[in-house]
Amino acid sequence: MTTIDVTLTIPESTTPAPNLCSVHAEEGRRDYGKAAFRGNCSGLLIRDLLKFYGPRNLLDPMQGSGTAGDVARSLSVPYQGFDLSTGFDASDSRSFDGLGGFDMVWLHPPYHDLIKYNNDTRCLSQCDSLPSFCSKLAAVIFNCSRVLTERGVLAVLMGDIVRRGKSYALPFHTWAIANALGLELACPEIIRLSHGATSNAKRYHFPLIPRVHDICFVFRPRRTP
Ligand SMILES: C[S@@+](CC[C@H](N)C(=O)[O-])C[C@H]1O[C@@H](n2cnc3c(N)ncnc32)[C@H](O)[C@@H]1O
């Protein structure tokens, strides 16, 4: 295993989240969510986004072990969280009936079929092809965008899959889907370094440029210039 230490110097501003820039490199995870939940991510980026955007409330429609909820409670941000495991299908617009007016939605979908979360055919991890995954993801992103307030943002965390040397390019599909749905970036894409991921400790017997990050896009409805 090779380790690289990087020191970043970032511009100062009046931001309430001084460490938040287009590379999220903070190690550790605090007490947010359950590390043992497969596919879980640390809550530190969510914490910084909440500090920066100061939303009046937060929705996570794919909450898994509830990391976003733990972060929201620690910052006293009102939170609603759901998951398919408790019967909420984020790809079905009817699930969102009666919900709405969120200043922030945090969305951390399955990275296609990298981890199978259950046997439910409505689960994004059960999609049997990239096009079917993208079409379900589009439905989820559309549904989330419909419950945003006027100042609302939708943060989507997406990683990638490489199989037999072929990248699925999931973050690029995610951006293209959001763009086609009339969303735009509210800030630079954020490279979230995946400290401690099990894949980082793997050994490959061929030359490889390893992927050690996910990408977080913060979207908002497109504004006219
Ligand atoms: C990457 S995990 C989220 C992990 C989460 N951020 C945490 O803190 O543990 C993806 C989650 O999406 C859920 N999911 C997949 N398809 C769904 C759907 N159609 N509607 C709602 N949740 C879904 C899975 O059950 C899984 O818990």
The ligand as an ORCA input file, in Angstrom:
! r2SCAN-3c Opt
* xyz 0 1
  C     -25.159      3.856     -0.660
  S     -26.460      3.329      0.362
  C     -26.779      4.738      1.359
  C     -25.908      4.730      2.593
  C     -26.247      5.866      3.516
  N     -25.726      7.122      3.012
  C     -25.783      5.624      4.927
  O     -25.609      6.595      5.654
  O     -25.626      4.490      5.367
  C     -27.815      3.304     -0.767
  C     -29.166      3.064     -0.142
  O     -30.151      3.267     -1.156
  C     -31.263      2.454     -0.833
  N     -32.111      2.344     -2.033
  C     -31.851      1.688     -3.187
  N     -32.877      1.827     -4.060
  C     -33.796      2.618     -3.438
  C     -35.063      3.134     -3.824
  N     -35.606      2.843     -5.022
  N     -35.732      3.926     -2.938
  C     -35.193      4.214     -1.710
  N     -34.007      3.740     -1.291
  C     -33.307      2.947     -2.146
  C     -30.628      1.156     -0.356
  O     -31.543      0.429      0.415
  C     -29.419      1.676      0.430
  O     -29.726      1.782      1.804
*
